[in-house]
Amino acid sequence: MSLAAASFDVPGMGDYAYDWALVDVETSGLIARRDRVLSVAVVTIGPDGEQTGEFSTLLNPGCNPGPVDVHGLTVERLRDAPTFDQVAGRIGAMLQDRVLVAHNAQFDYDFLAYEFARARMWLPVSQRLCTLALNRQVDPPTGDMKLGTLAAHYGVPQQHAHDALDDTRVLAGILRASLREAARLDLPLPLVTCPPRAESQFTPQPPKTRCAYRNPGRLTPGGPLQQGMKIAISGETAQARAELVGRAVAAGLNMMTSVSRHTSALVTNEPASDSAKVRRALAEGVPVIDEHTFLRLLADVRAGTAHETTVNPVKESEAAQVRSVEAVSTPTSAEPAPIAPALPTFSPGASVPAPRQSENSVGTSDKPLTGRRVLVLGGVHADAAAARTRVVELGGSAAVNLSASVTDVVLLPGGENDRRIHRITALALPVHDPRWLTAPIAAGRGTAAVRPLDPQVMPRGGVIDLPMPHGTPAPEWYVTVGWAPRADCEIDVVAFILDEDEQVTFDEDFIFYGAPESPAGTVRLLTGGPAEQTIAVDLTSLPPATRKVVVAAALDGAATFGTVGAIQVGAAPGSSGAPLARATLDAATTERTMLLAEIYRRGPIWRLRAVGQGYDHGLDALARGYGVHIAE
C-alpha cells in the first residue's frame, strides 16, 4: 500500500486517532495582524484516516492581494468571491471538535484567528498539530521539510503548489504517512493547546522609533548631552512625562524604561527616594540630574554617531579571522557565575558557505562518530551529560529523543527501564554499553534514515558564520529548541533583541509567551508543540542598532535544568529549511534560566553561537539584566 493511501491501515493507532481538520490558507502577506486570507481550504479526516469532508473557496479580502507571482490570485479573480465573514460559519463548523492540522500550523492558525475576530466570531479550535513540527520529531532523510519535499519522500502526488485545496489534499497524505512513522517510533504527538499565547492585550503595537545613534557613554559633570545617550526618568515630573520623553526622542536621545550600567544619566526630582531606578543608578555610579538641568541640556544636544557608520566591515572581518576563542557574554557584570568556568577552545573563524554545508567548525570529518546520531538512555544526569559530551567530541550528534535519524543507543545504568527501549529493540538499532564511547566502532545503522548531508555539530561555545548567499543572509533564521517531553514542568523559550550595550532598546524587545512578536515582527516566538518552541529572526529587517538576538529558556516553579536534562538547539534558514547546525546543551544542574544561543553581528557577517550558560535565578532577573523593566 502506498504511504499516501486513504486510510492508516496500521495496528495500534489508538494514541494517534483523532478527528482532524486539515487547513491551508493563501494570504496577501506574512503578518496575520495586518494581512488577509485570500483563499482557504479545509479537508476533514476521521480517526481511521478516511476523508469525511472537503471545502474550499476564494475570498475577497477588500485589499491588495499582495504577491500575485506567488499565489496567482489577482484582484479580478477575487472580486466576486465571498468575504470571510460570509463563509466563517461553514469553516467553523468543520473545525469544531477537531484538531486543526497545517504545515507550519501557527501561521494558518493565527491568520484564521484574526479573520474570525474580524468577523466577530471565535475560532472553534482547542488543539492544533503542525506537520512541520511532527516531521522534525520523525526526522526523515530529506533535504528540507517543505511540503513538496515531504510529499515526494512519502509518495504523495502534488499537482498545483500554492493552491489551497491541492496543498490540503497533499497535506492529508503527509499527515497519514507522518502518523505511521510516529507510531513506528512510538513518538508522542506535538499537540498544541490553543490559543498558545495570551490574548489581545499583548497584540503587538506599531513599532516605536528606535534611536539612530550609538550610545556615547555617560554624561560628564558639566558636559553636554549627546545624541544616542541612554536616559531614564524616575518619579514625578513638572512637565508631562510624555511631552518630556517626546522632546528627548526628537533631540536624538535614547529614552529607556530602566537603569543599567550603560545608562548615561537618570533624570529625577527625588534623588533621595527609594525607587528601584534611583537605587540602581547609585549602585552603578550613573549620573543623576534633576528635570530643570535636563531641560537646560536639551536645548543644546550635541551630534552623535549614527549606527550605520560605526562598523568598518573590512576591519571587523579581518579581526574575526584571528579570533581563536570568543567569550560568552553575560547580561550584566552583577549576574551570577555561569555553569562552567570556561568554554572549550575551538576556532570559530571558518564560515559555512551554504546551508547544506556539513563540515564541522571544529573538524569532525575524520572522527569515528561523524555522521552518527547517538541517543543516551539512563544514568544520573552528570553521567548522561558526560556521555553526550563525549559523543560530540567523537564527531557525533547527541539526540534527545528517538527519531528516524538515530543510529546508535548508549545504555547507562537504568536505561533498560526507559519506555523507548522496546521500540529501539524493534527497530534493531545498535545498543552499546558506556565503554563503547572510549573507542567506538561504528556498527550497522539498523533502520536509521540515511540522509545526504547532516547538520553541523556544534559544541557548547561553538561559533559558525551564517551563510550569506549573494552577499546577504537568508531572510529568516529559525532557532528551534527541543527537549524530551515532560509532564512535571513547562519550559518557556524567550528572546532578547539587544544593542551594542547588551541592552534592549524597548521593553517590547523582550519576546516571550505573553508578547510573542516584536512590534515590527522581526523576531517571533512560534510554538510547535509541548516540547518544541522556535525563535524566528528576520535578519534583513533588524534595525542597525541591533547587534545581537539572544535565545534563552526558563523554568517556572521549583524545577531545574538539571532535572530537565539535555536541550537541543537547531538553526535553519527558513521555517522549512534543513538544519544548518545543531547543538545539544546539558551541562546545567541547579539552573532555572539558560542562555541557549546567540545570533550576532561581526561586521557584515551574522554569526551563531551555541551558549549553554545558566543561572539559578528566574526569568524576571534575567530580563532585568538585559534592561527590561519588570515591576518589583
C-alpha positions as CSV (number, residue, x, y, z in Angstrom):
1,M,0.0,0.0,0.0
2,S,1.3,3.5,-0.8
3,L,2.1,5.8,2.0
4,A,-0.4,8.2,0.5
5,A,-3.2,5.7,0.9
6,A,-6.6,7.0,2.1
7,S,-6.6,5.1,5.5
8,F,-4.0,4.5,8.2
9,D,-4.0,0.6,8.0
10,V,-1.6,0.4,10.9
11,P,-2.3,-1.6,14.1
12,G,-2.2,0.2,17.4
13,M,-3.1,3.7,16.0
14,G,-5.2,4.4,19.2
15,D,-2.8,7.1,20.5
16,Y,-2.8,8.8,17.1
17,A,-6.5,8.5,16.3
18,Y,-8.3,11.9,16.3
19,D,-10.8,13.7,14.2
20,W,-8.6,16.0,12.0
21,A,-9.3,19.3,10.2
22,L,-6.6,19.9,7.7
23,V,-6.2,23.6,6.7
24,D,-4.3,25.6,4.2
25,V,-4.6,29.4,3.5
26,E,-3.2,31.6,0.9
27,T,-2.6,35.2,2.1
28,S,-1.8,38.7,1.0
29,G,1.3,38.8,3.2
30,L,3.0,37.1,6.1
31,I,1.8,39.2,9.1
32,A,-1.5,37.9,10.4
33,R,-2.5,41.0,12.3
34,R,-2.1,43.1,9.1
35,D,-2.6,40.9,6.1
36,R,-5.7,39.0,4.9
37,V,-6.7,35.5,3.8
38,L,-7.2,35.2,0.0
39,S,-8.3,31.5,-0.2
40,V,-8.9,28.8,2.3
41,A,-9.4,25.0,2.1
42,V,-10.4,22.6,4.8
43,V,-10.3,18.8,4.5
44,T,-11.7,16.7,7.4
45,I,-10.4,13.2,8.2
46,G,-11.7,10.7,10.7
47,P,-9.6,8.7,13.2
48,D,-9.3,5.8,10.7
49,G,-7.7,8.2,8.1
50,E,-10.7,8.3,5.8
51,Q,-11.7,11.7,4.4
52,T,-15.1,12.8,5.7
53,G,-15.4,16.3,4.1
54,E,-13.9,19.0,1.9
55,F,-14.5,22.7,1.4
56,S,-12.5,25.4,-0.4
57,T,-13.2,29.0,-1.6
58,L,-11.5,32.1,-2.8
59,L,-12.1,35.2,-0.7
60,N,-12.4,38.9,-1.4
61,P,-10.1,40.5,1.1
62,G,-11.0,44.1,0.3
63,C,-7.4,45.0,-0.1
64,N,-4.4,44.5,-2.4
65,P,-3.8,40.7,-2.8
66,G,0.0,41.1,-2.4
67,P,2.4,38.8,-4.2
68,V,0.4,37.6,-7.2
69,D,3.5,36.0,-8.7
70,V,3.4,33.5,-5.7
71,H,-0.3,32.7,-5.3
72,G,-1.7,33.8,-8.7
73,L,-4.7,35.4,-7.1
74,T,-5.4,38.7,-8.8
75,V,-7.9,41.4,-7.9
76,E,-10.0,40.3,-10.9
77,R,-10.2,36.7,-9.7
78,L,-11.1,37.7,-6.1
79,R,-13.6,40.5,-6.9
80,D,-16.7,38.3,-7.0
81,A,-15.6,35.9,-4.2
82,P,-17.3,35.9,-0.8
83,T,-15.8,37.8,2.1
84,F,-14.5,35.8,5.1
85,D,-17.4,36.6,7.3
86,Q,-19.8,35.1,4.7
87,V,-18.1,31.7,5.0
88,A,-16.8,31.8,8.6
89,G,-19.8,29.8,9.9
90,R,-19.2,26.9,7.5
91,I,-15.5,26.9,8.2
92,G,-16.1,27.0,11.9
93,A,-18.5,24.0,11.7
94,M,-15.8,21.9,10.0
95,L,-13.2,22.9,12.6
96,Q,-15.4,22.3,15.6
97,D,-14.3,19.4,17.8
98,R,-11.4,18.6,15.5
99,V,-7.7,19.0,15.8
100,L,-6.5,21.7,13.3
101,V,-3.7,20.4,11.2
102,A,-1.4,22.6,8.9
103,H,2.1,22.7,7.7
104,N,3.6,25.5,9.9
105,A,0.4,25.4,11.8
106,Q,0.8,28.6,13.8
107,F,0.8,30.6,10.6
108,D,-2.6,29.2,9.5
109,Y,-4.0,29.3,13.0
110,D,-3.0,32.9,13.5
111,F,-4.5,34.0,10.2
112,L,-7.7,32.2,10.9
113,A,-7.9,33.6,14.4
114,Y,-7.6,37.2,13.1
115,E,-10.2,36.6,10.4
116,F,-12.6,35.1,12.8
117,A,-12.0,38.0,15.2
118,R,-12.8,40.5,12.3
119,A,-16.0,38.6,11.7
120,R,-16.8,38.9,15.5
121,M,-16.6,35.2,15.9
122,W,-14.5,32.8,18.0
123,L,-12.2,30.4,16.2
124,P,-13.5,27.0,17.5
125,V,-10.2,25.2,17.8
126,S,-8.9,23.8,21.1
127,Q,-5.9,21.9,19.7
128,R,-3.6,22.0,16.7
129,L,-0.9,19.8,15.2
130,C,1.9,21.1,13.0
131,T,3.1,18.5,10.4
132,L,6.3,20.5,10.2
133,A,7.0,20.0,13.9
134,L,5.8,16.4,13.7
135,N,8.3,15.7,10.9
136,R,11.1,17.5,12.9
137,Q,10.5,14.8,15.5
138,V,10.3,12.0,13.0
139,D,13.4,13.5,11.2
140,P,13.1,11.8,7.8
141,P,16.1,11.7,5.4
142,T,15.0,14.7,3.3
143,G,17.0,17.8,2.2
144,D,14.4,20.1,3.9
145,M,10.9,20.0,5.4
146,K,9.0,21.8,2.7
147,L,5.6,20.4,1.8
148,G,6.7,19.4,-1.7
149,T,9.8,17.7,-0.4
150,L,7.9,15.7,2.2
151,A,5.3,14.8,-0.4
152,A,8.0,13.4,-2.7
153,H,9.5,11.5,0.2
154,Y,6.2,9.9,1.3
155,G,5.0,9.3,-2.2
156,V,2.1,11.8,-2.2
157,P,1.3,13.3,-5.6
158,Q,1.3,17.1,-5.8
159,Q,-0.3,18.9,-8.8
160,H,-0.6,22.6,-8.0
161,A,1.7,24.2,-5.4
162,H,0.3,27.2,-3.6
163,D,-3.3,26.1,-4.5
164,A,-5.1,25.9,-1.1
165,L,-7.2,22.8,-2.0
166,D,-4.4,20.9,-3.6
167,D,-2.0,21.7,-0.8
168,T,-4.6,20.5,1.7
169,R,-5.0,17.2,-0.1
170,V,-1.2,16.8,-0.2
171,L,-1.2,17.6,3.5
172,A,-3.6,14.8,4.1
173,G,-1.3,12.3,2.5
174,I,1.7,13.7,4.5
175,L,-0.3,13.5,7.8
176,R,-1.2,9.9,7.2
177,A,2.4,8.9,6.4
178,S,3.8,11.0,9.3
179,L,1.4,9.4,11.8
180,R,2.6,6.0,10.6
181,E,6.2,7.0,11.2
182,A,5.3,8.4,14.6
183,A,3.6,5.1,15.5
184,R,6.6,3.2,14.3
185,L,8.9,5.3,16.5
186,D,6.4,5.5,19.4
187,L,6.6,9.3,19.4
188,P,4.2,11.5,21.3
189,L,2.3,13.8,19.1
190,P,3.3,17.5,19.4
191,L,-0.3,18.7,20.0
192,V,-0.6,22.4,21.0
193,T,-3.4,23.7,23.2
194,C,-5.0,26.8,21.5
195,P,-4.7,29.6,21.8
196,P,-1.0,29.2,22.6
197,R,-0.5,32.7,23.9
198,A,-2.2,35.5,25.9
199,E,-4.9,37.5,24.3
200,S,-5.4,40.8,22.6
201,Q,-3.8,43.0,25.3
202,F,-0.5,41.6,24.1
203,T,-1.1,42.2,20.4
204,P,2.0,44.0,19.0
205,Q,1.6,47.7,18.5
206,P,3.1,49.8,15.7
207,P,6.9,49.9,16.1
208,K,8.4,52.7,18.2
209,T,11.1,54.9,16.8
210,R,14.5,53.5,17.6
211,C,17.3,55.8,18.4
212,A,19.5,56.2,15.3
213,Y,22.7,56.9,17.3
214,R,25.2,54.9,19.1
215,N,25.5,55.3,22.9
216,P,28.5,57.7,23.5
217,G,28.6,56.8,27.2
218,R,27.8,58.6,30.4
219,L,27.0,62.3,30.9
220,T,30.1,64.0,32.3
221,P,29.7,66.6,35.1
222,G,29.1,70.0,33.4
223,G,29.2,68.4,30.0
224,P,26.5,68.4,27.3
225,L,24.0,65.7,26.3
226,Q,24.9,63.9,23.1
227,Q,22.7,62.1,20.6
228,G,22.5,58.4,21.5
229,M,22.8,58.8,25.2
230,K,20.6,56.5,27.2
231,I,18.3,58.5,29.5
232,A,15.9,57.1,32.1
233,I,13.3,59.1,34.2
234,S,12.2,58.3,37.7
235,G,9.4,59.8,39.7
236,E,7.0,62.7,39.1
237,T,8.0,65.5,36.7
238,A,6.7,69.0,36.4
239,Q,6.3,68.7,32.7
240,A,4.1,65.9,31.4
241,R,6.2,62.7,31.1
242,A,5.0,62.0,27.6
243,E,6.0,65.5,26.5
244,L,9.4,65.3,28.2
245,V,10.1,61.9,26.5
246,G,8.9,63.2,23.2
247,R,11.3,66.2,23.3
248,A,14.2,64.0,24.2
249,V,13.5,61.5,21.5
250,A,13.2,64.3,18.9
251,A,16.6,65.5,20.0
252,G,18.1,62.1,19.3
253,L,18.3,60.7,22.9
254,N,17.6,57.1,23.6
255,M,14.8,57.0,26.3
256,M,14.9,53.9,28.4
257,T,12.4,52.4,30.9
258,S,15.0,51.0,33.3
259,V,18.5,51.8,34.6
260,S,21.6,49.7,33.9
261,R,25.4,50.2,33.9
262,H,25.0,51.6,30.4
263,T,22.6,54.4,31.3
264,S,24.1,57.8,30.5
265,A,22.0,59.7,33.1
266,L,19.0,59.4,35.3
267,V,16.5,62.3,35.5
268,T,14.7,62.6,38.8
269,N,13.4,65.4,41.0
270,E,13.6,63.0,44.0
271,P,17.3,61.8,44.2
272,A,16.8,60.7,47.8
273,S,13.8,58.4,47.0
274,D,14.0,54.6,47.4
275,S,12.8,53.9,43.9
276,A,14.4,50.9,42.1
277,K,15.8,53.2,39.4
278,V,17.5,55.6,41.9
279,R,18.9,52.6,43.8
280,R,20.3,51.1,40.7
281,A,21.8,54.4,39.5
282,L,23.6,55.0,42.8
283,A,24.9,51.4,42.7
284,E,26.2,51.7,39.2
285,G,27.5,55.2,39.5
286,V,25.1,56.6,36.9
287,P,24.9,60.4,37.0
288,V,21.7,61.8,38.5
289,I,20.3,65.1,37.3
290,D,17.1,67.0,38.0
291,E,14.4,67.9,35.5
292,H,15.4,71.6,35.3
293,T,19.0,70.6,34.4
294,F,17.8,68.1,31.9
295,L,15.6,70.7,30.1
296,R,18.5,73.1,30.0
297,L,20.8,70.5,28.5
298,L,18.1,69.5,26.0
299,A,18.5,73.0,24.4
300,D,21.9,72.0,23.1
301,V,22.2,68.3,22.4
302,R,25.5,67.6,20.5
303,A,25.6,65.5,17.3
304,G,26.1,61.8,17.8
305,T,27.4,58.9,15.7
306,A,24.8,57.1,13.6
307,H,24.7,53.3,13.9
308,E,25.3,52.8,10.2
309,T,28.7,54.4,10.4
310,T,30.1,52.7,13.5
311,V,31.2,49.4,11.9
312,N,34.1,49.0,9.5
313,P,33.3,45.8,7.7
314,V,36.8,45.2,6.4
315,K,38.5,45.7,9.8
316,E,35.8,43.6,11.6
317,S,36.1,40.8,9.0
318,E,39.9,40.8,9.4
319,A,39.7,40.8,13.1
320,A,37.2,37.9,13.0
321,Q,39.8,35.7,11.2
322,V,42.3,36.0,14.1
323,R,40.0,35.3,16.9
324,S,40.6,31.8,18.3
325,V,38.1,32.0,21.2
326,E,35.2,34.3,21.9
327,A,34.0,34.6,25.5
328,V,30.3,34.1,26.2
329,S,28.8,37.4,27.1
330,T,26.7,37.8,30.3
331,P,23.7,40.2,30.7
332,T,25.4,42.3,33.4
333,S,28.5,42.3,35.5
334,A,26.4,41.6,38.5
335,E,24.9,38.3,37.1
336,P,25.7,35.0,39.0
337,A,28.5,32.8,37.8
338,P,28.0,30.6,34.7
339,I,27.5,26.9,35.0
340,A,31.1,26.3,33.8
341,P,34.1,28.5,34.4
342,A,35.4,28.3,30.8
343,L,34.4,27.2,27.4
344,P,36.3,24.7,25.2
345,T,38.9,26.1,22.9
346,F,38.0,26.0,19.2
347,S,38.3,28.1,16.1
348,P,35.2,29.9,15.1
349,G,36.7,31.7,12.1
350,A,35.8,29.3,9.3
351,S,32.5,30.3,7.7
352,V,29.9,27.9,6.3
353,P,29.4,28.7,2.6
354,A,26.0,27.2,2.1
355,P,23.1,26.0,4.2
356,R,23.8,22.4,3.3
357,Q,27.5,22.5,4.4
358,S,28.0,19.7,6.8
359,E,31.7,20.2,7.8
360,N,32.1,20.9,11.5
361,S,33.8,24.1,12.7
362,V,35.9,22.0,15.0
363,G,36.9,19.5,12.3
364,T,34.9,16.3,12.9
365,S,35.1,14.8,9.4
366,D,37.7,12.2,10.4
367,K,36.3,11.4,13.8
368,P,34.8,7.9,14.5
369,L,31.2,9.1,15.1
370,T,31.0,11.5,12.2
371,G,27.5,11.2,10.7
372,R,26.2,9.2,13.6
373,R,23.3,10.4,15.9
374,V,23.5,8.8,19.3
375,L,20.8,8.6,21.9
376,V,21.9,8.2,25.5
377,L,19.5,6.4,27.9
378,G,19.6,6.1,31.7
379,G,22.3,7.1,34.1
380,V,22.3,10.0,36.6
381,H,22.3,13.4,35.0
382,A,26.1,14.0,35.3
383,D,26.9,10.7,33.7
384,A,24.4,11.2,30.9
385,A,25.7,14.7,30.2
386,A,29.3,13.4,30.1
387,A,28.3,10.7,27.7
388,R,26.6,13.2,25.3
389,T,29.6,15.5,25.5
390,R,31.8,12.5,24.6
391,V,29.6,11.8,21.6
392,V,30.2,15.3,20.3
393,E,33.9,15.1,21.0
394,L,33.9,12.0,18.7
395,G,32.2,13.9,15.9
396,G,28.7,12.6,16.5
397,S,25.4,14.4,17.2
398,A,23.7,13.7,20.6
399,A,20.0,13.1,20.3
400,V,17.4,14.0,23.0
401,N,14.6,12.0,21.5
402,L,14.2,8.8,19.4
403,S,13.8,9.7,15.7
404,A,14.3,8.1,12.3
405,S,17.9,9.6,12.2
406,V,19.1,7.9,15.4
407,T,21.9,5.5,14.5
408,D,23.1,4.2,17.9
409,V,22.0,4.0,21.5
410,V,24.2,4.1,24.6
411,L,22.7,2.4,27.6
412,L,23.7,3.7,31.0
413,P,22.6,2.0,34.3
414,G,18.8,2.2,34.5
415,G,18.4,2.8,30.7
416,E,16.9,-0.6,30.3
417,N,13.8,0.7,32.0
418,D,13.3,3.6,29.6
419,R,9.9,3.4,27.8
420,R,11.6,3.7,24.5
421,I,13.8,0.6,24.8
422,H,11.2,-1.8,23.4
423,R,10.9,0.4,20.3
424,I,14.7,0.6,20.0
425,T,14.8,-3.2,20.0
426,A,12.0,-3.5,17.4
427,L,13.9,-1.1,15.2
428,A,17.1,-3.2,15.5
429,L,19.2,-0.1,16.4
430,P,22.7,-0.9,17.7
431,V,22.8,-0.7,21.5
432,H,26.1,-0.1,23.3
433,D,27.4,0.0,26.9
434,P,29.3,3.1,28.1
435,R,32.7,1.5,27.2
436,W,31.8,1.9,23.6
437,L,32.5,5.6,23.9
438,T,36.1,5.1,24.7
439,A,36.9,3.6,21.3
440,P,33.7,3.3,19.3
441,I,33.4,1.0,16.3
442,A,30.6,2.0,14.0
443,A,28.2,-0.8,13.6
444,G,25.2,-1.0,11.3
445,R,22.6,1.8,11.4
446,G,19.7,-0.5,11.9
447,T,16.6,1.2,10.4
448,A,18.0,4.7,10.8
449,A,17.4,7.1,8.0
450,V,20.4,7.8,5.8
451,R,20.5,11.5,4.8
452,P,22.7,13.1,2.1
453,L,24.2,15.7,4.5
454,D,23.9,16.1,8.2
455,P,23.7,19.3,10.3
456,Q,26.9,20.7,11.6
457,V,27.5,19.6,15.2
458,M,28.3,22.5,17.5
459,P,29.9,22.0,20.9
460,R,29.0,24.2,23.8
461,G,30.5,27.6,22.9
462,G,30.9,26.7,19.3
463,V,30.5,29.5,16.7
464,I,29.8,29.5,13.0
465,D,29.2,32.1,10.3
466,L,25.8,32.1,8.9
467,P,25.9,31.6,5.1
468,M,25.3,34.7,3.0
469,P,24.3,33.7,-0.5
470,H,24.7,36.7,-2.9
471,G,26.3,38.6,0.0
472,T,23.2,38.8,2.2
473,P,21.9,36.5,4.9
474,A,18.9,34.3,4.4
475,P,15.8,36.4,5.1
476,E,14.8,34.4,8.2
477,W,16.6,32.1,10.5
478,Y,14.7,29.7,12.7
479,V,16.3,28.7,16.0
480,T,14.3,25.7,17.2
481,V,14.6,24.5,20.8
482,G,13.5,20.9,21.7
483,W,13.7,18.6,24.7
484,A,12.4,15.3,25.9
485,P,8.6,15.7,26.7
486,R,7.9,16.2,30.5
487,A,4.7,16.3,32.4
488,D,6.1,17.8,35.6
489,C,7.2,21.3,34.3
490,E,6.9,23.7,31.5
491,I,9.8,25.3,29.6
492,D,9.4,28.8,28.2
493,V,11.7,29.9,25.3
494,V,12.3,33.6,25.1
495,A,14.4,36.1,23.1
496,F,16.0,39.5,23.7
497,I,16.8,42.0,20.9
498,L,20.0,43.8,22.1
499,D,22.0,46.8,21.1
500,E,25.8,47.3,21.4
501,D,25.5,47.6,25.2
502,E,23.8,44.2,25.5
503,Q,20.5,46.0,26.4
504,V,17.1,46.1,25.0
505,T,16.0,49.4,23.4
506,F,12.4,49.0,24.5
507,D,10.6,46.6,26.8
508,E,9.0,45.2,23.6
509,D,12.4,43.8,22.6
510,F,11.7,41.1,25.1
511,I,9.9,38.3,23.2
512,F,8.1,35.7,25.4
513,Y,4.8,33.7,25.6
514,G,2.8,36.8,26.6
515,A,4.2,39.0,23.8
516,P,5.3,36.5,21.2
517,E,6.3,39.1,18.5
518,S,8.4,42.2,18.4
519,P,6.5,45.3,17.3
520,A,7.9,45.2,13.8
521,G,7.5,41.4,13.5
522,T,11.3,40.9,13.0
523,V,11.6,38.4,15.9
524,R,8.8,36.0,16.7
525,L,8.1,33.1,19.1
526,L,6.5,30.1,17.5
527,T,5.0,27.1,19.4
528,G,5.5,23.8,17.6
529,G,4.4,21.5,20.4
530,P,4.7,20.9,24.2
531,A,8.4,20.0,23.8
532,E,9.4,22.4,20.9
533,Q,9.5,26.2,20.5
534,T,11.1,28.3,17.9
535,I,12.5,31.8,17.7
536,A,12.3,33.2,14.1
537,V,14.6,36.1,13.3
538,D,14.4,38.2,10.2
539,L,18.0,39.3,9.8
540,T,17.4,41.6,6.8
541,S,14.8,43.7,8.7
542,L,16.6,44.1,12.0
543,P,17.4,47.8,12.7
544,P,21.1,48.9,12.5
545,A,21.1,49.4,16.3
546,T,20.6,45.6,16.8
547,R,23.8,43.8,17.5
548,K,22.5,40.5,18.9
549,V,19.5,38.4,19.4
550,V,19.8,36.1,22.5
551,V,17.6,33.0,22.7
552,A,17.1,31.7,26.3
553,A,14.9,29.3,28.2
554,A,13.3,29.5,31.6
555,L,11.6,27.1,34.0
556,D,8.7,28.1,36.3
557,G,8.4,26.8,39.8
558,A,11.0,24.6,41.5
559,A,12.2,22.6,38.5
560,T,15.8,23.0,37.3
561,F,17.5,22.3,34.0
562,G,19.4,19.5,35.8
563,T,16.1,17.6,36.1
564,V,15.0,18.5,32.6
565,G,18.2,17.1,31.0
566,A,19.5,17.8,27.5
567,I,18.2,20.7,25.4
568,Q,18.6,20.5,21.7
569,V,19.1,23.7,19.6
570,G,18.9,23.7,15.9
571,A,19.3,26.5,13.4
572,A,17.8,26.5,9.9
573,P,17.3,29.1,7.1
574,G,13.5,29.5,6.9
575,S,10.7,27.6,8.6
576,S,11.1,24.5,6.3
577,G,14.8,24.6,5.8
578,A,17.1,21.8,6.7
579,P,19.0,22.4,10.0
580,L,22.4,24.0,9.2
581,A,23.7,23.4,12.7
582,R,22.7,21.6,15.9
583,A,23.9,21.6,19.5
584,T,22.9,19.6,22.5
585,L,23.3,21.5,25.7
586,D,23.0,19.7,29.1
587,A,25.7,21.0,31.4
588,A,23.1,22.5,33.8
589,T,22.5,21.3,37.3
590,T,20.5,23.8,39.6
591,E,19.9,26.5,37.0
592,R,16.4,27.8,36.3
593,T,17.3,30.0,33.3
594,M,19.7,29.2,30.5
595,L,21.1,31.2,27.6
596,L,20.9,28.8,24.7
597,A,22.1,30.6,21.5
598,E,23.1,34.0,20.1
599,I,22.8,35.4,16.6
600,Y,25.1,38.4,16.5
601,R,26.8,40.7,14.1
602,R,30.5,40.7,13.3
603,G,31.0,43.5,10.7
604,P,29.0,42.4,7.6
605,I,28.7,38.8,9.0
606,W,26.0,37.3,11.2
607,R,27.1,34.5,13.5
608,L,25.5,31.8,15.5
609,R,26.9,30.8,18.9
610,A,25.8,27.8,21.0
611,V,26.0,29.2,24.5
612,G,24.7,26.8,27.2
613,Q,25.2,29.1,30.1
614,G,22.7,29.0,33.0
615,Y,21.7,30.9,36.2
616,D,19.9,30.0,39.3
617,H,17.6,33.0,39.3
618,G,14.3,33.3,37.4
619,L,13.3,34.8,34.1
620,D,12.4,38.2,35.7
621,A,16.0,38.7,36.9
622,L,17.4,37.7,33.5
623,A,15.1,40.2,31.8
624,R,16.2,43.0,34.2
625,G,19.8,42.2,33.4
626,Y,19.1,43.0,29.8
627,G,17.3,46.3,30.7
628,V,13.7,45.1,30.6
629,H,11.5,47.0,33.1
630,I,10.0,44.4,35.4
631,A,7.9,45.7,38.3
632,E,9.3,44.6,41.6
